[in-house]
Amino acid sequence: MEAFMTFMLMRALLIGLVIVGVAVLVAVVVVLAKRAGRLDDAKRLAAPIARAAGNRGGAIGAVGRGAAHYLEHRDEQR
């Protein structure tokens, strides 16, 4: 039983580290794009991907719909 609990704890730790790593990677990419003055280009390129992901179901669809909603409203404010 102790080995199983250790395995589950290590599994949760690994999943958490992957999630944090992806979040840090996305933040670094956004900062670098903003610093290079290419953030608007990146948003323009990401909008169709977000709309396509929004057509899917589940968590991916929810994230895609949220991202598409954010990107569309950012364009309307200009």
KEBANU-131994 format. One record per residue: residue number from 1; x, y, z of N, C-alpha, C, CB in turn. Coordinates in steps of 0.02 Angstrom, whole numbers. Glycine has a CB too. Example, Ala and Ser with C-alpha at 12.3 -4.5 7.8 and 13.67 -1.06 7.14 Angstrom:
BEGIN
rec resi = 1 | n.east = 660 | n.north = -284 | n.up = 390 | ca.east = 615 | ca.north = -225 | ca.up = 390 | c.east = 660 | c.north = -165 | c.up = 390 | cb.east = 565 | cb.north = -224 | cb.up = 452
rec resi = 2 | n.east = 642 | n.north = -112 | n.up = 354 | ca.east = 684 | ca.north = -53 | ca.up = 357 | c.east = 645 | c.north = 2 | c.up = 394 | cb.east = 704 | cb.north = -30 | cb.up = 286
This chain:
BEGIN
rec resi = 1 | n.east = 41 | n.north = -60 | n.up = 0 | ca.east = 0 | ca.north = 0 | ca.up = 0 | c.east = 43 | c.north = 63 | c.up = 0 | cb.east = -47 | cb.north = 0 | cb.up = 61
rec resi = 2 | n.east = 99 | n.north = 60 | n.up = 35 | ca.east = 143 | ca.north = 118 | ca.up = 38 | c.east = 175 | c.north = 133 | c.up = -30 | cb.east = 198 | cb.north = 107 | cb.up = 91
rec resi = 3 | n.east = 191 | n.north = 80 | n.up = -67 | ca.east = 220 | ca.north = 89 | ca.up = -133 | c.east = 170 | c.north = 121 | c.up = -180 | cb.east = 244 | cb.north = 22 | cb.up = -161
rec resi = 4 | n.east = 107 | n.north = 102 | n.up = -174 | ca.east = 54 | ca.north = 130 | ca.up = -216 | c.east = 45 | c.north = 204 | c.up = -200 | cb.east = -12 | cb.north = 93 | cb.up = -206
rec resi = 5 | n.east = 44 | n.north = 222 | n.up = -137 | ca.east = 36 | ca.north = 292 | ca.up = -118 | c.east = 95 | c.north = 334 | c.up = -142 | cb.east = 28 | cb.north = 299 | cb.up = -41
rec resi = 6 | n.east = 155 | n.north = 306 | n.up = -138 | ca.east = 215 | ca.north = 341 | ca.up = -163 | c.east = 210 | c.north = 351 | c.up = -238 | cb.east = 279 | cb.north = 301 | cb.up = -146
rec resi = 7 | n.east = 187 | n.north = 299 | n.up = -273 | ca.east = 178 | ca.north = 305 | ca.up = -346 | c.east = 128 | c.north = 359 | c.up = -363 | cb.east = 156 | cb.north = 238 | cb.up = -375
rec resi = 8 | n.east = 72 | n.north = 361 | n.up = -329 | ca.east = 21 | ca.north = 411 | ca.up = -342 | c.east = 46 | c.north = 481 | c.up = -327 | cb.east = -43 | cb.north = 397 | cb.up = -302
rec resi = 9 | n.east = 84 | n.north = 489 | n.up = -273 | ca.east = 112 | ca.north = 554 | ca.up = -256 | c.east = 162 | c.north = 577 | c.up = -308 | cb.east = 146 | cb.north = 551 | cb.up = -187
rec resi = 10 | n.east = 205 | n.north = 532 | n.up = -331 | ca.east = 254 | ca.north = 549 | ca.up = -382 | c.east = 218 | c.north = 566 | c.up = -448 | cb.east = 303 | cb.north = 491 | cb.up = -393
rec resi = 11 | n.east = 166 | n.north = 530 | n.up = -464 | ca.east = 127 | ca.north = 543 | ca.up = -525 | c.east = 96 | c.north = 613 | c.up = -522 | cb.east = 72 | cb.north = 490 | cb.up = -534
rec resi = 12 | n.east = 65 | n.north = 630 | n.up = -465 | ca.east = 35 | ca.north = 697 | ca.up = -458 | c.east = 89 | c.north = 751 | c.up = -462 | cb.east = -3 | cb.north = 702 | cb.up = -391
rec resi = 13 | n.east = 146 | n.north = 738 | n.up = -431 | ca.east = 201 | ca.north = 786 | ca.up = -434 | c.east = 226 | c.north = 797 | c.up = -505 | cb.east = 259 | cb.north = 763 | cb.up = -389
rec resi = 14 | n.east = 232 | n.north = 743 | n.up = -542 | ca.east = 255 | ca.north = 748 | ca.up = -612 | c.east = 205 | c.north = 786 | c.up = -655 | cb.east = 267 | cb.north = 678 | cb.up = -641
rec resi = 15 | n.east = 141 | n.north = 772 | n.up = -646 | ca.east = 89 | ca.north = 808 | ca.up = -684 | c.east = 90 | c.north = 882 | c.up = -667 | cb.east = 19 | cb.north = 778 | cb.up = -670
rec resi = 16 | n.east = 97 | n.north = 898 | n.up = -603 | ca.east = 101 | ca.north = 968 | ca.up = -582 | c.east = 161 | c.north = 1003 | c.up = -611 | cb.east = 103 | cb.north = 972 | cb.up = -506
rec resi = 17 | n.east = 218 | n.north = 969 | n.up = -612 | ca.east = 278 | ca.north = 1000 | ca.up = -641 | c.east = 271 | c.north = 1012 | c.up = -715 | cb.east = 339 | cb.north = 955 | cb.up = -628
rec resi = 18 | n.east = 238 | n.north = 967 | n.up = -750 | ca.east = 228 | ca.north = 977 | ca.up = -822 | c.east = 182 | c.north = 1037 | c.up = -834 | cb.east = 196 | cb.north = 913 | cb.up = -855
rec resi = 19 | n.east = 130 | n.north = 1044 | n.up = -794 | ca.east = 84 | ca.north = 1100 | ca.up = -802 | c.east = 119 | c.north = 1166 | c.up = -788 | cb.east = 23 | cb.north = 1092 | cb.up = -755
rec resi = 20 | n.east = 158 | n.north = 1168 | n.up = -735 | ca.east = 195 | ca.north = 1229 | ca.up = -718 | c.east = 247 | c.north = 1244 | c.up = -772 | cb.east = 230 | cb.north = 1222 | cb.up = -649
rec resi = 21 | n.east = 280 | n.north = 1193 | n.up = -798 | ca.east = 329 | ca.north = 1203 | ca.up = -850 | c.east = 299 | c.north = 1231 | c.up = -914 | cb.east = 363 | cb.north = 1138 | cb.up = -866
rec resi = 22 | n.east = 241 | n.north = 1206 | n.up = -933 | ca.east = 206 | ca.north = 1232 | ca.up = -992 | c.east = 185 | c.north = 1305 | c.up = -981 | cb.east = 145 | cb.north = 1189 | cb.up = -1010
rec resi = 23 | n.east = 161 | n.north = 1320 | n.up = -921 | ca.east = 140 | ca.north = 1389 | ca.up = -906 | c.east = 200 | c.north = 1437 | c.up = -910 | cb.east = 107 | cb.north = 1393 | cb.up = -837
rec resi = 24 | n.east = 257 | n.north = 1416 | n.up = -883 | ca.east = 317 | ca.north = 1458 | ca.up = -886 | c.east = 340 | c.north = 1467 | c.up = -958 | cb.east = 374 | cb.north = 1427 | cb.up = -844
rec resi = 25 | n.east = 338 | n.north = 1413 | n.up = -997 | ca.east = 358 | ca.north = 1417 | ca.up = -1067 | c.east = 313 | c.north = 1466 | c.up = -1106 | cb.east = 355 | cb.north = 1348 | cb.up = -1100
rec resi = 26 | n.east = 247 | n.north = 1463 | n.up = -1094 | ca.east = 201 | ca.north = 1509 | ca.up = -1128 | c.east = 215 | c.north = 1581 | c.up = -1107 | cb.east = 128 | cb.north = 1490 | cb.up = -1112
rec resi = 27 | n.east = 228 | n.north = 1592 | n.up = -1043 | ca.east = 243 | ca.north = 1659 | ca.up = -1019 | c.east = 307 | c.north = 1686 | c.up = -1051 | cb.east = 250 | cb.north = 1660 | cb.up = -943
rec resi = 28 | n.east = 358 | n.north = 1644 | n.up = -1058 | ca.east = 420 | ca.north = 1666 | ca.up = -1089 | c.east = 409 | c.north = 1684 | c.up = -1162 | cb.east = 473 | cb.north = 1611 | cb.up = -1082
rec resi = 29 | n.east = 371 | n.north = 1643 | n.up = -1197 | ca.east = 357 | ca.north = 1657 | ca.up = -1268 | c.east = 319 | c.north = 1723 | c.up = -1275 | cb.east = 316 | cb.north = 1600 | cb.up = -1300
rec resi = 30 | n.east = 270 | n.north = 1736 | n.up = -1232 | ca.east = 232 | ca.north = 1798 | ca.up = -1236 | c.east = 278 | c.north = 1858 | c.up = -1222 | cb.east = 173 | cb.north = 1797 | cb.up = -1186
rec resi = 31 | n.east = 320 | n.north = 1853 | n.up = -1172 | ca.east = 365 | ca.north = 1909 | ca.up = -1155 | c.east = 414 | c.north = 1922 | c.up = -1213 | cb.east = 404 | cb.north = 1894 | cb.up = -1090
rec resi = 32 | n.east = 441 | n.north = 1869 | n.up = -1241 | ca.east = 488 | ca.north = 1878 | ca.up = -1297 | c.east = 453 | c.north = 1907 | c.up = -1359 | cb.east = 520 | cb.north = 1811 | cb.up = -1315
rec resi = 33 | n.east = 391 | n.north = 1886 | n.up = -1372 | ca.east = 355 | ca.north = 1913 | ca.up = -1429 | c.east = 338 | c.north = 1986 | c.up = -1418 | cb.east = 291 | cb.north = 1873 | cb.up = -1441
rec resi = 34 | n.east = 319 | n.north = 2003 | n.up = -1357 | ca.east = 303 | ca.north = 2073 | ca.up = -1341 | c.east = 366 | c.north = 2116 | c.up = -1347 | cb.east = 273 | cb.north = 2079 | cb.up = -1271
rec resi = 35 | n.east = 421 | n.north = 2091 | n.up = -1322 | ca.east = 483 | ca.north = 2129 | ca.up = -1325 | c.east = 505 | c.north = 2140 | c.up = -1397 | cb.east = 538 | cb.north = 2094 | cb.up = -1285
rec resi = 36 | n.east = 494 | n.north = 2092 | n.up = -1440 | ca.east = 514 | ca.north = 2098 | ca.up = -1510 | c.east = 463 | c.north = 2137 | c.up = -1551 | cb.east = 523 | cb.north = 2029 | cb.up = -1541
rec resi = 37 | n.east = 407 | n.north = 2156 | n.up = -1520 | ca.east = 356 | ca.north = 2193 | ca.up = -1556 | c.east = 314 | c.north = 2150 | c.up = -1603 | cb.east = 387 | cb.north = 2248 | cb.up = -1596
rec resi = 38 | n.east = 311 | n.north = 2086 | n.up = -1591 | ca.east = 276 | ca.north = 2039 | ca.up = -1635 | c.east = 215 | c.north = 2009 | c.up = -1601 | cb.east = 322 | cb.north = 1985 | cb.up = -1658
rec resi = 39 | n.east = 193 | n.north = 2037 | n.up = -1545 | ca.east = 137 | ca.north = 2009 | ca.up = -1508 | c.east = 73 | c.north = 2012 | c.up = -1548 | cb.east = 129 | cb.north = 2045 | cb.up = -1442
rec resi = 40 | n.east = 63 | n.north = 2067 | n.up = -1585 | ca.east = 2 | ca.north = 2073 | ca.up = -1626 | c.east = 2 | c.north = 2022 | c.up = -1682 | cb.east = -3 | cb.north = 2144 | cb.up = -1655
rec resi = 41 | n.east = 59 | n.north = 2009 | n.up = -1712 | ca.east = 64 | ca.north = 1957 | ca.up = -1763 | c.east = 48 | c.north = 1888 | c.up = -1733 | cb.east = 134 | cb.north = 1956 | cb.up = -1795
rec resi = 42 | n.east = 73 | n.north = 1875 | n.up = -1673 | ca.east = 61 | ca.north = 1811 | ca.up = -1641 | c.east = -14 | c.north = 1803 | c.up = -1625 | cb.east = 102 | cb.north = 1804 | cb.up = -1577
rec resi = 43 | n.east = -46 | n.north = 1856 | n.up = -1603 | ca.east = -118 | ca.north = 1853 | ca.up = -1589 | c.east = -158 | c.north = 1841 | c.up = -1653 | cb.east = -142 | cb.north = 1917 | cb.up = -1555
rec resi = 44 | n.east = -137 | n.north = 1873 | n.up = -1707 | ca.east = -171 | ca.north = 1864 | ca.up = -1770 | c.east = -165 | c.north = 1792 | c.up = -1795 | cb.east = -143 | cb.north = 1913 | cb.up = -1823
rec resi = 45 | n.east = -106 | n.north = 1763 | n.up = -1785 | ca.east = -96 | ca.north = 1694 | ca.up = -1806 | c.east = -130 | c.north = 1644 | c.up = -1759 | cb.east = -22 | cb.north = 1679 | cb.up = -1809
rec resi = 46 | n.east = -138 | n.north = 1661 | n.up = -1696 | ca.east = -168 | ca.north = 1615 | ca.up = -1647 | c.east = -244 | c.north = 1615 | c.up = -1650 | cb.east = -146 | cb.north = 1634 | cb.up = -1578
rec resi = 47 | n.east = -275 | n.north = 1667 | n.up = -1677 | ca.east = -348 | ca.north = 1671 | ca.up = -1678 | c.east = -381 | c.north = 1613 | c.up = -1716 | cb.east = -369 | cb.north = 1737 | cb.up = -1709
rec resi = 48 | n.east = -360 | n.north = 1595 | n.up = -1776 | ca.east = -392 | ca.north = 1538 | ca.up = -1809 | c.east = -382 | c.north = 1472 | c.up = -1772 | cb.east = -365 | cb.north = 1531 | cb.up = -1880
rec resi = 49 | n.east = -325 | n.north = 1463 | n.up = -1740 | ca.east = -313 | ca.north = 1402 | ca.up = -1702 | c.east = -360 | c.north = 1399 | c.up = -1642 | cb.east = -239 | cb.north = 1399 | cb.up = -1678
rec resi = 50 | n.east = -371 | n.north = 1456 | n.up = -1609 | ca.east = -416 | ca.north = 1458 | ca.up = -1552 | c.east = -488 | c.north = 1445 | c.up = -1573 | cb.east = -411 | cb.north = 1526 | cb.up = -1517
rec resi = 51 | n.east = -508 | n.north = 1472 | n.up = -1631 | ca.east = -576 | ca.north = 1459 | ca.up = -1655 | c.east = -586 | c.north = 1386 | c.up = -1672 | cb.east = -592 | cb.north = 1502 | cb.up = -1716
rec resi = 52 | n.east = -536 | n.north = 1355 | n.up = -1702 | ca.east = -540 | ca.north = 1284 | ca.up = -1720 | c.east = -542 | c.north = 1241 | c.up = -1657 | cb.east = -481 | cb.north = 1263 | cb.up = -1765
rec resi = 53 | n.east = -503 | n.north = 1258 | n.up = -1607 | ca.east = -504 | ca.north = 1221 | ca.up = -1544 | c.east = -571 | c.north = 1230 | c.up = -1508 | cb.east = -446 | cb.north = 1242 | cb.up = -1499
rec resi = 54 | n.east = -602 | n.north = 1288 | n.up = -1517 | ca.east = -666 | ca.north = 1301 | ca.up = -1485 | c.east = -722 | c.north = 1259 | c.up = -1512 | cb.east = -684 | cb.north = 1373 | cb.up = -1492
rec resi = 55 | n.east = -714 | n.north = 1231 | n.up = -1571 | ca.east = -765 | ca.north = 1187 | ca.up = -1600 | c.east = -763 | c.north = 1117 | c.up = -1571 | cb.east = -757 | cb.north = 1184 | cb.up = -1675
rec resi = 56 | n.east = -711 | n.north = 1100 | n.up = -1535 | ca.east = -705 | ca.north = 1034 | ca.up = -1504 | c.east = -743 | c.north = 1033 | c.up = -1438 | cb.east = -632 | cb.north = 1016 | cb.up = -1493
rec resi = 57 | n.east = -752 | n.north = 975 | n.up = -1412 | ca.east = -787 | ca.north = 968 | ca.up = -1348 | c.east = -738 | c.north = 963 | c.up = -1291 | cb.east = -832 | cb.north = 907 | cb.up = -1350
rec resi = 58 | n.east = -764 | n.north = 961 | n.up = -1231 | ca.east = -723 | ca.north = 951 | ca.up = -1172 | c.east = -682 | c.north = 1012 | c.up = -1152 | cb.east = -678 | cb.north = 894 | cb.up = -1182
rec resi = 59 | n.east = -628 | n.north = 998 | n.up = -1117 | ca.east = -585 | ca.north = 1051 | ca.up = -1091 | c.east = -550 | c.north = 1089 | c.up = -1146 | cb.east = -534 | cb.north = 1022 | cb.up = -1043
rec resi = 60 | n.east = -530 | n.north = 1054 | n.up = -1199 | ca.east = -496 | ca.north = 1088 | ca.up = -1254 | c.east = -543 | c.north = 1138 | c.up = -1288 | cb.east = -469 | cb.north = 1037 | cb.up = -1306
rec resi = 61 | n.east = -605 | n.north = 1119 | n.up = -1297 | ca.east = -654 | ca.north = 1163 | ca.up = -1326 | c.east = -668 | c.north = 1224 | c.up = -1283 | cb.east = -719 | cb.north = 1126 | cb.up = -1338
rec resi = 62 | n.east = -671 | n.north = 1213 | n.up = -1217 | ca.east = -683 | ca.north = 1269 | ca.up = -1171 | c.east = -625 | c.north = 1319 | c.up = -1173 | cb.east = -694 | cb.north = 1243 | cb.up = -1100
rec resi = 63 | n.east = -564 | n.north = 1294 | n.up = -1173 | ca.east = -506 | ca.north = 1338 | ca.up = -1176 | c.east = -504 | c.north = 1374 | c.up = -1243 | cb.east = -441 | cb.north = 1298 | cb.up = -1164
rec resi = 64 | n.east = -519 | n.north = 1338 | n.up = -1297 | ca.east = -519 | ca.north = 1368 | ca.up = -1364 | c.east = -572 | c.north = 1423 | c.up = -1370 | cb.east = -531 | cb.north = 1315 | cb.up = -1417
rec resi = 65 | n.east = -632 | n.north = 1409 | n.up = -1343 | ca.east = -685 | ca.north = 1461 | ca.up = -1346 | c.east = -665 | c.north = 1522 | c.up = -1305 | cb.east = -751 | cb.north = 1432 | cb.up = -1320
rec resi = 66 | n.east = -634 | n.north = 1511 | n.up = -1247 | ca.east = -612 | ca.north = 1568 | ca.up = -1206 | c.east = -558 | c.north = 1609 | c.up = -1240 | cb.east = -587 | cb.north = 1543 | cb.up = -1139
rec resi = 67 | n.east = -511 | n.north = 1574 | n.up = -1271 | ca.east = -457 | ca.north = 1609 | ca.up = -1306 | c.east = -484 | c.north = 1647 | c.up = -1367 | cb.east = -403 | cb.north = 1560 | cb.up = -1328
rec resi = 68 | n.east = -530 | n.north = 1615 | n.up = -1404 | ca.east = -559 | ca.north = 1649 | ca.up = -1463 | c.east = -599 | c.north = 1710 | c.up = -1441 | cb.east = -603 | cb.north = 1600 | cb.up = -1502
rec resi = 69 | n.east = -636 | n.north = 1703 | n.up = -1387 | ca.east = -675 | ca.north = 1760 | ca.up = -1361 | c.east = -629 | c.north = 1817 | c.up = -1341 | cb.east = -718 | cb.north = 1738 | cb.up = -1301
rec resi = 70 | n.east = -574 | n.north = 1802 | n.up = -1308 | ca.east = -526 | ca.north = 1853 | ca.up = -1287 | c.east = -495 | c.north = 1887 | c.up = -1348 | cb.east = -471 | cb.north = 1822 | cb.up = -1243
rec resi = 71 | n.east = -474 | n.north = 1847 | n.up = -1397 | ca.east = -440 | ca.north = 1875 | ca.up = -1455 | c.east = -488 | c.north = 1917 | c.up = -1498 | cb.east = -410 | cb.north = 1820 | cb.up = -1498
rec resi = 72 | n.east = -551 | n.north = 1897 | n.up = -1503 | ca.east = -599 | ca.north = 1935 | ca.up = -1542 | c.east = -615 | c.north = 2002 | c.up = -1508 | cb.east = -663 | cb.north = 1895 | cb.up = -1553
rec resi = 73 | n.east = -623 | n.north = 2001 | n.up = -1443 | ca.east = -639 | ca.north = 2063 | ca.up = -1408 | c.east = -579 | c.north = 2110 | c.up = -1405 | cb.east = -663 | cb.north = 2048 | cb.up = -1338
rec resi = 74 | n.east = -520 | n.north = 2084 | n.up = -1407 | ca.east = -460 | ca.north = 2127 | ca.up = -1409 | c.east = -458 | c.north = 2165 | c.up = -1475 | cb.east = -396 | cb.north = 2086 | cb.up = -1399
rec resi = 75 | n.east = -479 | n.north = 2131 | n.up = -1529 | ca.east = -480 | ca.north = 2164 | ca.up = -1595 | c.east = -534 | c.north = 2217 | c.up = -1599 | cb.east = -489 | cb.north = 2112 | cb.up = -1651
rec resi = 76 | n.east = -591 | n.north = 2206 | n.up = -1566 | ca.east = -646 | ca.north = 2254 | ca.up = -1569 | c.east = -631 | c.north = 2317 | c.up = -1529 | cb.east = -710 | cb.north = 2222 | cb.up = -1542
rec resi = 77 | n.east = -588 | n.north = 2313 | n.up = -1479 | ca.east = -573 | ca.north = 2371 | ca.up = -1437 | c.east = -529 | c.north = 2421 | c.up = -1473 | cb.east = -540 | cb.north = 2348 | cb.up = -1372
rec resi = 78 | n.east = -497 | n.north = 2401 | n.up = -1526 | ca.east = -451 | ca.north = 2446 | ca.up = -1561 | c.east = -488 | c.north = 2491 | c.up = -1607 | cb.east = -400 | cb.north = 2408 | cb.up = -1600
